[in-house]
């Protein structure tokens, strides 16, 4: 993945995911996808040494990402945090997405999710969490004081009916809020401009339209998301920042009559960037990835999906 991103000229922060707590030991994942703690830590260190760039303007970075309390052991969480501190890389996991997760932590560890995170040394500004829905007031305060960031994934949360992130309370407590699409298991589109629209609308249900503006959603998606990744060289158009740009056209019928271009992109449902620049180089022109045959990519994707279905039904 790192090498393909480099070929494409994409700026990426790739997470080395891990699962070490399988079904036979009371975890969620099947044993076929579980690795030993030693294998995970050795490979995590290999990836950091091979691909992680800590310099300003870095194109490839590595973060360490045990999947969730459902799927990793306490020892792995502790040693992953130590490894991240040793190499100054970031930590990521999914936390407090569902009530089931909270109940699992209480049964397995005798702790609520945030207390468990604290017990394994993850309450720091090195950490960002996906979802972060089911926190109480004390937990929100503790997360904010520790500088833990939250990646709000509205489409996934709506698809799975998980709940709604308490974004404004978390921000007020000191946490950074960014936006993410989660994964293909719970977001078949994985479309970031569409995710902004969903974030704005879902958060309006909780806080009202006056507090959640389109600009608020843009801030979460740009400066907020960059800060979650520990980056201060991207996330805004400013002197001294990296030249990463996404340009959208407003010449479709859906945008006709709009008077505020930024609001129209969300309110009228923009779906696809017309041009994308990464590190000062155009990578998408006229809605097409430069140097790639989109039809060929679709055919390869469809073929791979067909083989996967056949394997699943075998």
N, C-alpha and C positions, 0 to 999 in steps of 0.2 A: 504493500500500500504506500509506504514511504517513497519507494522508488518510482511508482507510477505517478504519484503526486508531483515528484520532481520533474518527470518528463512533461507533465501537463503545465508546469509552472504554477501550481496551486500553493497557496500558503495554508499549512495545516498544523493543527495540534492533534496528534494521534494518541489515543489512549490504549495502553496495554491492559486489556481486560483480563480478569481471572476468576475462576470458580474452583474451590477446593473442598466444598461441603456438599457432597452428593446425597442422593436419596437414602442410601443405606445408613448414613450418619445423621439423618434427620433434616437434611437440606432439601432444596427444591430441584436442582438440576439432576438429570439422569447421569449415571456414572460415566457414560461414554464421553461426556464433555468436561469431566473433572480432571484437574492436574494436581500433582503433589505441590506442597508449599515450596520445596527446594527447586523444582523445575520452573515454577512461576517466578521466583526471585532471581534465579540465574538468567532466565530469558529477559526479565525486566531490565536487569543491569546491562545485558548485551545490547538491548535496543537503545537504551539511554546513551551508552558509549558510542554506538554506531551512528545514530541519527539525530540525537538532540543537539540543537544549536541554541545557545543562551544569549547570543548577540542581538543587538537592536536590528530590526528588519529581518529576523530569522524566518526562513521559509518552512522549516520542519522542526517541530518540537514534539517531545514525548511526555505524556503524563501517565501516572499509574492509577488503574481503575478496577479494583476488586468490585465485582458486579453489584452485590447488595448483601445485607445481613442474612438473607435467605440462602446464600450460595458460597459464602467463604467462612473460614474458621477465624476465631479471635486471634490466634497466633499470626495468621497471614495479614490481618488488618494491622497489627502492631508492627510487624517487620516491614510491611510495605511503607508505613509512615516513616519508619527509621531510614529506609532506603531513599525515600523522597527527600528527606532532610539532608541526607548525605550528598545527594547529587543536585539539590536545589531544583527539583521538578515539582509539578503540582499533583494533587490528589483528587480523585473523582469517584463518586459512587452514587447509586440511586438510594434515596432514603425518604421514609415517611410518605410513600406514594399511596399506600392503602392501609386500611385498618387491620387487614390480615398481617401486614408487616409489623405493625405495632404489637399485635397479639403474639406473633412469633418471637419477637425480641423479649417480651415479658416472660414467655414460657421457656425459651432456650437460654437466655442470659440473666433473667430476673431484673431486666432494665428496660425502660422506654428507649425509643430510638436515639434520641439526642444524648441521653446518659450513656448509652452503649458507645456512641461515637466518641464521647469524652473519655471513656474508660480505655479506648484503644489508641488514644493520642491523636485523634483527627480534628479536634476543635481548634483550628488555626486558620489564618488568612491564606494558607496554602491550599485549602480545600474548597471545592465547589460541588454542590449536590444537585442531582436532577430531581425535580418535582417539589419536594418539601411542602407537602400539603397538610399533613396531620400533626401540627405542632400546637402546643398550648402556649399561653402567654409567657410563662417562665422559660420555656424552651426557645421561643422567639427572641427573648431578651438575651439568653445565653449565646445563641448563635450570632446575634448582632455584635455583642461584646467581643466575641472571638474572631469576628471578621469572616465568618464562613459565608460563602456566596451561594445563591440559589438560581438554578436554571429552570425557569418556568416553561413547561411543555403543554400548552393549552389544548392542542388538537388531540394528543395522546390522552390527556386527562379526561377530555370529553368522550373520546371513543370508548375508553374503559370505564367511564363513569366513576373515576377515582376521587374527584373532588376539585376544589378550586384553591390555588395557592394564595396565601395571605401576603400578597406582594407589598402592599403599602406599610403594613405593620413591620414586616421584615426590614424594609428599607429604613423606616424610622428608627429601628433598633440598631442599625449599622451594617446590615447585610447588603451586598451588591446583588441586584437582580439582572439576569440576562435571559435570553430566549433560546429555546432549542426545539427541535422537531422530534426528539426521542428516536425511535428506530422503526424499521419497516413492519415490525410485529404489531405496532399500535399507531402507525401513521403512514398510510400508503402513498401519500403525496410527498412528504419531506420537502415542502416548498417554503423557504424562509419568508418570502414576502407575504405568502398566504398566512404564515404563522403569526406575523405582526397583526394582521386583521383579526385573527382568532383571539390573540392575546388582548387586544383592545376591547373586543366585544365581551369576552368571558369576564374580564376584570371589571367591566362596567356593571355586570350583574351583581357583583359584590359591593362596589364602591360608588356607583353612579357615574353618569356621563361627564359631569363637570370635573371629576377628579382623574378620570382616565381619558386623556386626549390622544389624538393620533401622534402628537409629538412625544408623549410619554412612551408609547409603544416603540417609536423610533429610537428613543434614548436607551430603552432596554436592549433593543436588538443590536445597537452599534457600540456606544461607549460602555454600556453595562456588560455586554457579552465579551468585549475585549478585556475588561477589567477582571471578569471571571477567570480568564485564561492567564491573568497576570501580565497582560500586555498594556503598555502605555504608548506604544508606537503605532498603534492602529486603532480603528473605531471611530475616527472623526476626520473630516476634511480640514486640515490645518497645516500651517507652515511647520516643517520638521517631521510631520507624520508620513507614514508610508502611503504611496499612491495606489490605494485599493478603492475602486469605484464600481458601483452598479448603476447603470443608466436605464431608465424606463421611458417608453414612448406613451404619449397621451392622445394619439391620433385614431384611437378606436371609438366606435359608437358609444361604448359604455362610459367613456370619459367626457362625452360631448356636453358642454354647458357647465362643466365644473369650474369653479373660480379659485380654488386653492389646490395647487398641483400635488403637494405632499399629502393633503387629506384625501384627495381623489384616488391616489394609488391604493389606499386602504379601503375607503368607503365604497369605491366602485369595483374593487376586487382585481387589482393587477395580479397577473399570474407568472409573467416571464420577463426577465431582464433582456433588453435589446443589446446592450453592450456591457462587458465586464472587463475591468482593468485590474491586474494584480501586479504589484511592485512596478508600476509604470508601464506594463506591457499589456496590450489588448489580448484577451484570451477568448472572448466571445464577441462576435460581430454579427449584426443583423439576426440576433437570436440563435446563432449557430456557434458551436465550439470550433475554434480555428484548428484546422488540421485533423479533424475527426469526421468520419462518415457516420452520421446519426442513424441512418437506416441499417448499417452494418452492426452498430451497437445494439439497436433494438432487436435484430435477429439473433445475435449472440445471447442477449438477455433472455429472450423468449425460449430459446433452445435450452439454456441452463435451467430455467424454471420448469420446463417440461420434464427434463431428466430428474429434477428434484421431486416432482409430483409422482413420477414413476417409481422412484426409490421409496417414497413414503407409502405408496400403495402396494409395494411388493410384499 
